[in-house]
Amino acid sequence: MKIIGRDTAIVLLEQKGKEFSGKMLYDNYEKDGSRGTLKGKEEGEIVKLWYDFNSEGMHSVMEVYFKKENGKLLRGIGDMDVKADTTYFLSGVNYSDKEAFIKVDCELIKWKLKF
């Protein structure tokens, strides 16, 4: 989970070997959020996922990277491009504590992830 001001982001991931699946949502204050499913794999310390989501009544797919570090997941940011409904990284992904998700008990937030 990550909270910035009144905005909340939640990632729920399940791991089987190097494969990951789960859900992600962005619950933003006074602007549209998004919610959808995650699927991908781990490569070293990086978890490379595809986020299949709906936002503002539109369906989209976005590449999302997380770096595992000190019990946190750092979301990758970098140059991206869009082709049709899919957004993907071009190169130069960076990771920062500013984009860190901290681990929380799933029981506390599972009501947010019902979709």
Residue frames as a rotation matrix with the C-alpha (Angstrom) as fourth column:
MET 1
0.582 0.813 0.000 0.00
0.813 -0.582 0.000 0.00
0.000 0.000 -1.000 0.00
LYS 2
-0.695 -0.712 0.101 1.09
0.711 -0.701 -0.047 3.55
0.105 0.039 0.994 -0.67
ILE 3
0.523 0.825 -0.215 -0.65
0.845 -0.534 0.007 6.68
-0.109 -0.186 -0.977 0.64
ILE 4
-0.749 -0.646 0.151 0.24
0.660 -0.748 0.073 10.14
0.065 0.154 0.986 -0.60
GLY 5
-0.854 0.493 0.165 -1.96
-0.507 -0.860 -0.053 12.89
0.116 -0.129 0.985 0.79
ARG 6
-0.069 0.917 0.392 -5.53
-0.716 0.228 -0.660 11.68
-0.695 -0.326 0.641 0.15
ASP 7
0.359 0.119 -0.926 -4.54
-0.851 0.448 -0.273 9.28
0.382 0.886 0.262 -2.64
THR 8
0.151 -0.257 0.955 -4.17
-0.597 0.746 0.295 5.56
-0.788 -0.614 -0.040 -1.97
ALA 9
0.150 -0.152 -0.977 -2.57
-0.869 0.452 -0.203 2.88
0.472 0.879 -0.064 -4.14
ILE 10
0.256 0.014 0.966 -2.82
-0.671 0.722 0.167 -0.81
-0.696 -0.691 0.195 -3.35
VAL 11
-0.092 -0.329 -0.940 -1.05
-0.839 0.533 -0.105 -3.78
0.536 0.779 -0.325 -4.91
LEU 12
0.408 0.203 0.890 -1.99
-0.649 0.751 0.126 -7.36
-0.642 -0.629 0.438 -4.05
LEU 13
0.049 -0.498 -0.866 0.43
-0.918 0.319 -0.235 -9.92
0.394 0.806 -0.442 -5.48
GLU 14
0.747 0.071 0.661 0.56
-0.336 0.899 0.283 -13.70
-0.574 -0.433 0.695 -5.38
GLN 15
-0.015 -0.856 -0.517 3.79
-1.000 0.002 0.025 -15.44
-0.020 0.517 -0.856 -6.35
LYS 16
0.833 0.121 0.541 4.15
-0.115 0.992 -0.045 -18.99
-0.542 -0.025 0.840 -7.74
GLY 17
0.281 -0.841 0.463 7.81
0.924 0.367 0.107 -19.59
-0.260 0.397 0.880 -8.55
LYS 18
-0.778 -0.591 -0.215 8.85
0.486 -0.782 0.391 -16.65
-0.399 0.200 0.895 -10.71
GLU 19
-0.519 0.685 0.511 5.28
0.496 -0.245 0.833 -15.95
0.696 0.686 -0.213 -11.90
PHE 20
-0.894 0.261 -0.365 3.12
0.176 -0.544 -0.820 -13.21
-0.412 -0.797 0.441 -10.34
SER 21
-0.388 0.827 0.406 -0.57
0.511 -0.174 0.842 -12.37
0.767 0.534 -0.355 -10.52
GLY 22
-0.593 0.201 -0.780 -2.76
0.737 -0.254 -0.626 -10.01
-0.324 -0.946 0.002 -8.58
LYS 23
0.466 0.793 0.391 -4.70
0.843 -0.532 0.074 -6.78
0.267 0.295 -0.917 -8.47
MET 24
-0.736 -0.615 -0.282 -3.85
0.669 -0.724 -0.167 -3.09
-0.101 -0.312 0.945 -8.30
LEU 25
0.418 0.849 0.323 -5.93
0.857 -0.487 0.170 -0.03
0.302 0.206 -0.931 -7.67
TYR 26
-0.860 -0.502 0.094 -5.37
0.456 -0.838 -0.301 3.69
0.230 -0.216 0.949 -7.48
ASP 27
0.278 0.926 -0.255 -8.01
0.946 -0.217 0.243 5.47
0.169 -0.309 -0.936 -5.38
ASN 28
-0.720 -0.623 0.305 -7.38
0.612 -0.778 -0.145 9.16
0.328 0.082 0.941 -6.03
TYR 29
-0.189 0.608 -0.771 -9.00
0.680 -0.486 -0.550 12.07
-0.709 -0.628 -0.321 -4.25
GLU 30
0.335 0.505 -0.795 -11.03
-0.113 -0.816 -0.566 14.35
-0.935 0.279 -0.216 -6.56
LYS 31
-0.115 -0.248 -0.962 -9.82
-0.983 -0.109 0.146 12.67
-0.141 0.963 -0.231 -9.75
ASP 32
0.752 0.491 -0.440 -10.34
-0.591 0.797 -0.122 9.39
0.291 0.352 0.890 -11.54
GLY 33
-0.009 -0.712 0.702 -8.58
-0.734 0.481 0.479 6.31
-0.679 -0.511 -0.527 -10.26
SER 34
0.019 0.012 -1.000 -8.01
-0.831 0.556 -0.009 2.93
0.556 0.831 0.020 -11.82
ARG 35
0.024 -0.038 0.999 -8.36
-0.708 0.705 0.043 -0.72
-0.706 -0.709 -0.010 -10.91
GLY 36
0.584 0.153 -0.797 -7.43
-0.740 0.504 -0.445 -3.92
0.334 0.850 0.408 -12.63
THR 37
0.957 -0.194 0.217 -5.37
0.092 0.909 0.407 -7.08
-0.276 -0.369 0.887 -12.70
LEU 38
0.271 -0.946 -0.179 -1.62
-0.933 -0.304 0.193 -7.72
-0.237 0.115 -0.965 -12.71
LYS 39
0.923 -0.093 0.375 0.27
0.142 0.984 -0.104 -10.54
-0.359 0.149 0.921 -14.37
GLY 40
0.633 -0.750 -0.194 3.97
-0.628 -0.351 -0.694 -11.05
0.453 0.561 -0.693 -14.99
LYS 41
0.744 -0.465 -0.480 7.25
0.527 0.850 -0.008 -12.50
0.412 -0.247 0.877 -13.77
GLU 42
0.825 -0.547 -0.139 10.29
-0.176 -0.483 0.857 -11.82
-0.537 -0.683 -0.495 -11.65
GLU 43
0.670 -0.730 0.140 13.65
0.413 0.210 -0.886 -11.17
0.617 0.651 0.442 -13.29
GLY 44
-0.525 -0.851 -0.036 16.31
0.421 -0.222 -0.880 -10.88
0.740 -0.477 0.474 -10.58
GLU 45
-0.747 0.228 -0.624 15.11
0.555 -0.301 -0.775 -8.28
-0.365 -0.926 0.098 -8.08
ILE 46
-0.785 0.473 -0.400 12.68
-0.579 -0.790 0.202 -6.74
-0.220 0.390 0.894 -10.59
VAL 47
-0.397 0.774 0.494 9.04
0.513 0.633 -0.579 -7.83
-0.761 0.023 -0.649 -10.91
LYS 48
-0.935 0.052 -0.350 7.85
-0.316 -0.567 0.761 -7.05
-0.159 0.822 0.547 -14.45
LEU 49
-0.463 0.864 0.196 4.06
0.505 0.439 -0.743 -6.91
-0.729 -0.245 -0.640 -14.73
TRP 50
-0.817 0.420 0.395 1.28
0.192 -0.449 0.873 -5.97
0.544 0.789 0.286 -17.10
TYR 51
-0.743 0.607 -0.283 -1.53
0.115 -0.300 -0.947 -3.93
-0.659 -0.736 0.153 -15.52
ASP 52
-0.735 0.619 0.277 -4.83
0.429 0.108 0.897 -4.57
0.525 0.778 -0.345 -17.32
PHE 53
-0.676 0.353 -0.647 -7.21
0.551 -0.341 -0.761 -1.90
-0.489 -0.872 0.036 -16.00
ASN 54
0.093 0.756 0.648 -10.17
0.856 -0.393 0.336 0.39
0.509 0.523 -0.684 -16.43
SER 55
-0.516 -0.210 -0.831 -10.08
0.623 -0.757 -0.195 4.12
-0.588 -0.618 0.521 -15.81
GLU 56
-0.548 0.368 -0.751 -12.45
-0.440 -0.891 -0.115 6.87
-0.711 0.267 0.650 -16.85
GLY 57
0.490 0.862 0.125 -14.62
-0.399 0.350 -0.847 4.28
-0.775 0.366 0.516 -18.60
MET 58
0.578 -0.361 -0.732 -11.75
-0.750 0.118 -0.651 3.13
0.321 0.925 -0.203 -20.84
HIS 59
0.924 -0.311 0.224 -9.78
0.201 0.891 0.408 -0.11
-0.326 -0.332 0.885 -20.92
SER 60
0.572 -0.809 -0.139 -5.96
-0.733 -0.427 -0.530 0.10
0.370 0.405 -0.836 -20.97
VAL 61
0.847 -0.467 -0.255 -2.88
0.521 0.824 0.223 -2.04
0.107 -0.322 0.941 -20.46
MET 62
0.701 -0.634 0.328 0.33
-0.600 -0.772 -0.210 -0.68
0.386 -0.050 -0.921 -18.90
GLU 63
0.234 -0.734 -0.637 3.72
0.430 0.666 -0.610 -2.15
0.872 -0.131 0.472 -18.20
VAL 64
0.756 0.019 0.654 4.55
-0.548 -0.529 0.648 -1.81
0.358 -0.848 -0.390 -14.48
TYR 65
0.062 -0.809 -0.585 7.89
0.238 0.581 -0.778 -2.66
0.969 -0.091 0.229 -12.85
PHE 66
0.892 0.095 0.442 8.63
-0.398 -0.295 0.869 -3.06
0.213 -0.951 -0.225 -9.16
LYS 67
-0.129 -0.956 -0.264 12.02
-0.242 0.289 -0.926 -3.47
0.962 -0.056 -0.269 -7.51
LYS 68
0.791 0.311 -0.528 12.15
0.377 0.432 0.819 -5.48
0.482 -0.847 0.224 -4.30
GLU 69
-0.271 -0.904 0.332 14.17
0.156 -0.381 -0.911 -3.56
0.950 -0.195 0.244 -1.71
ASN 70
-0.954 -0.240 0.180 14.26
-0.132 -0.202 -0.970 -3.73
0.270 -0.949 0.161 2.10
GLY 71
-0.683 0.728 -0.067 10.79
0.590 0.495 -0.638 -5.29
-0.431 -0.475 -0.767 2.37
LYS 72
-0.001 0.657 -0.754 9.27
-0.240 -0.732 -0.638 -2.67
-0.971 0.181 0.159 0.05
LEU 73
0.077 0.036 0.996 8.26
0.940 0.331 -0.085 -2.60
-0.333 0.943 -0.009 -3.59
LEU 74
-0.342 -0.256 -0.904 9.64
-0.005 -0.962 0.275 0.43
-0.940 0.098 0.328 -5.41
ARG 75
0.639 0.636 0.432 7.60
0.455 0.141 -0.879 1.31
-0.620 0.759 -0.199 -8.50
GLY 76
-0.431 -0.833 0.348 9.65
0.745 -0.111 0.658 1.95
-0.509 0.542 0.668 -11.60
ILE 77
0.678 0.546 -0.492 9.33
0.136 -0.752 -0.645 5.20
-0.722 0.370 -0.584 -13.49
GLY 78
-0.501 -0.862 0.081 10.82
0.259 -0.060 0.964 6.05
-0.826 0.504 0.253 -16.86
ASP 79
-0.594 0.221 -0.774 10.20
-0.734 -0.542 0.409 6.95
-0.329 0.811 0.484 -20.49
MET 80
-0.372 0.585 0.721 7.09
0.291 0.811 -0.508 5.27
-0.882 0.021 -0.472 -21.86
ASP 81
-0.883 0.194 -0.428 5.32
-0.470 -0.349 0.811 5.03
0.008 0.917 0.399 -25.19
VAL 82
-0.159 0.911 0.380 1.76
-0.319 0.316 -0.893 4.13
-0.934 -0.263 0.240 -26.16
LYS 83
-0.911 0.028 -0.411 0.56
-0.388 0.273 0.880 1.89
0.137 0.962 -0.238 -28.96
ALA 84
-0.252 0.928 -0.275 -3.22
0.149 0.318 0.936 1.47
0.956 0.195 -0.218 -29.26
ASP 85
0.715 0.598 0.362 -4.41
-0.276 -0.235 0.932 0.81
0.642 -0.766 -0.004 -25.66
THR 86
0.747 -0.492 -0.448 -1.00
0.653 0.669 0.354 -0.35
0.125 -0.557 0.821 -24.35
THR 87
0.751 -0.562 0.347 1.64
-0.580 -0.813 -0.060 1.75
0.315 -0.156 -0.936 -22.54
TYR 88
0.828 -0.524 -0.199 5.13
0.551 0.827 0.111 0.28
0.106 -0.201 0.974 -22.25
PHE 89
0.557 -0.722 -0.411 8.63
-0.012 -0.502 0.865 1.25
-0.830 -0.477 -0.288 -21.10
LEU 90
0.909 -0.373 -0.188 11.12
-0.255 -0.140 -0.957 2.42
0.331 0.917 -0.222 -23.71
SER 91
0.110 -0.904 -0.412 14.24
0.539 0.403 -0.740 2.36
0.835 -0.141 0.531 -21.52
GLY 92
-0.656 -0.599 0.459 15.89
0.023 -0.624 -0.781 3.79
0.755 -0.501 0.423 -18.42
VAL 93
0.501 0.844 -0.189 13.60
0.202 0.098 0.974 2.64
0.841 -0.527 -0.121 -15.61
ASN 94
-0.620 -0.661 0.423 14.43
-0.229 -0.363 -0.903 4.27
0.750 -0.657 0.074 -12.25
TYR 95
0.226 0.634 -0.740 13.30
0.620 0.492 0.611 3.29
0.751 -0.597 -0.282 -8.77
SER 96
-0.589 -0.360 0.723 12.81
-0.226 -0.786 -0.576 5.62
0.776 -0.502 0.382 -5.81
ASP 97
-0.842 0.277 -0.462 11.55
0.537 0.354 -0.766 5.43
-0.049 -0.893 -0.447 -2.22
LYS 98
-0.746 0.595 -0.300 9.07
-0.543 -0.803 -0.244 8.15
-0.386 -0.019 0.922 -3.25
GLU 99
-0.068 0.701 -0.710 7.29
-0.883 0.289 0.370 5.43
0.464 0.653 0.599 -5.24
ALA 100
-0.897 -0.411 -0.160 7.55
-0.283 0.814 -0.507 2.78
0.339 -0.409 -0.847 -2.48
PHE 101
0.328 0.934 -0.143 4.73
-0.506 0.301 0.808 0.43
0.798 -0.192 0.571 -1.53
ILE 102
-0.628 -0.501 0.596 4.93
-0.766 0.262 -0.587 -0.89
0.138 -0.825 -0.548 2.03
LYS 103
-0.644 0.349 -0.680 3.67
0.167 0.932 0.320 -4.30
0.746 0.093 -0.659 3.13
VAL 104
-0.498 0.579 0.646 0.40
-0.867 -0.362 -0.343 -4.34
0.035 -0.730 0.682 5.07
ASP 105
-0.755 0.335 0.564 -1.92
0.040 0.882 -0.470 -7.07
-0.654 -0.333 -0.679 6.34
CYS 106
-0.922 0.386 0.020 -4.21
0.037 0.037 0.999 -8.03
0.385 0.922 -0.048 3.45
GLU 107
-0.321 0.841 -0.435 -7.11
0.936 0.353 -0.010 -8.47
0.145 -0.410 -0.900 5.87
LEU 108
-0.337 0.139 -0.931 -7.07
0.461 -0.838 -0.292 -4.71
-0.821 -0.528 0.218 6.51
ILE 109
-0.518 0.011 -0.855 -7.52
-0.540 -0.779 0.318 -3.78
-0.663 0.627 0.410 2.86
LYS 110
-0.871 0.103 0.481 -9.26
0.364 0.792 0.490 -6.72
-0.330 0.602 -0.727 1.16
TRP 111
0.140 0.982 -0.122 -12.58
0.640 -0.184 -0.746 -4.82
-0.755 0.026 -0.655 1.02
LYS 112
0.152 -0.163 -0.975 -10.88
-0.476 -0.877 0.072 -2.29
-0.866 0.453 -0.211 -1.28
LEU 113
-0.719 -0.624 -0.305 -9.87
-0.578 0.294 0.762 -5.02
-0.386 0.724 -0.572 -3.72
LYS 114
-0.302 0.695 0.652 -13.31
0.415 0.712 -0.567 -6.50
-0.858 0.100 -0.503 -4.43
PHE 115
0.111 0.374 -0.921 -13.87
-0.744 -0.583 -0.326 -6.10
-0.659 0.721 0.214 -8.15
